[in-house]
Amino acid sequence: MFKIKIFGKEGCDACKNTKEKFNVFLNQWNKKDMAEVQFFDLNTIEGLTEASFLDATNAPTTIIEKNGEEIKRWIGEVPLSKDFKEIFGDI
């Protein structure tokens, strides 16, 4: 199971676009049941706490983990679908 952790702020267009992009493409590729998308709001204690553990305090930061191991990270940008499609192509 993959975990897609998106760190951002409510009202941030890039953060919203990142969330929507992963949800749309996982559904389109029929991979939704193999990946969990989580959003952590950096304006909350819980979000900031998780971000500090993973050094993900820039909005947006996206981290993809598999079996608890980080396999890809984007900082301050919306990931391109071609960049993360490679990751999900094998599942």
N, C-alpha and C positions, 0 to 999 in steps of 0.2 A: 504494500500500500504506500502510495506517495502522499506526502503532505506538502501543500503549497501554502506557505505562510506569507501573508502580505501585511506589511507594516506601513501604516499611513494615517491620515487624518480625515475625519468627516469634512466634507466640503472641498477636498482636494480632487480636482478633475483627473489628474494622472492616477491617483489611488483608485478612484471609482472605475476608470477605464481598465486598469489592471485586473481588478476583481471581475468585472464583466467579461473581459477578454478570456480569462481562464475558464469561467463558467460556460461561455458560448462554445469555445473550441473543444472542451472536454465532452460536452453534450454532442457536438457535431461529429467528433471522432469516436463516439460510443465508448468513452473511457471514464465517464463520470463515476462509476462504481469502483474504480481503481485509484482514485485520487480524492483527497479531502482538501477543500479550499477553506482556509481560515484567515479572517481579517482581524488585525490587532490595531486598535485606535491608539495612536501615540498621545492623545489628549486624555487618556484614562490611566489610572494607576496600574491596572492589570496589563494594558497594552504596553506601557512604558517599562514595566517590570520584565515582561517577556522579551521586549526589544533589547533591554540592557544585557540579558543573558546571552543574546545572539549577536550583539554589536550591530543592531539594525535600527539605529535612531534617525536615519535620514528617510524622508518620505518622498516617494515610495521606495521601500526595499522589499524585494521578493526573494524568498528562499524556497527551494525545492529540496525536500528530504526524502530519502528512501531508507526504510529500516532504521530510522533515527540518525542517519548520516547525511550531511549536506552534500548535494551533488551539483547544485547550481545556485548562483546569487546574482541579482541585478540590483544596483544601487542608484536611486535617483532617476530611474527611467522606466517606461512601460516596456516590458519584454516584447520582442517581435515573435509572432506565432511560429515562424520558421526556426527560431532558436530553441523554443521549448517543445516543438513537435518532435524533434530528434529524440528527446528524452522519453516521450511517451510512445514512440514508434515501436519499442520493443516489448510493450506490455500488452 
